[in-house]
Amino acid sequence: MKQFSALIALSVFVFLTGCNTVKGVGQDLQKAGEKIEDVAKKK
């Protein structure tokens, strides 16, 4: 469980540092949504 929590925390940190602007956040959220849709379509 600790490893999972550390992985989530690291992912959030990388995600937040990768977005410098509101536009960047929007683009990242859009890409994440597209990936989730792709996974859902495959199942």
LINTA-V888474 format. One record per pair of residues at least 24 apart in sequence whose ideal C-beta (glycine too) atoms are under 6 Angstrom apart, sorted by the first residue. I is the first residue (numbers start at 0). GAP is how many residues later the second one is. Records with the same first field share a line. If there is no record, write none. Layout:
I = GAP / GAP
This chain:
none
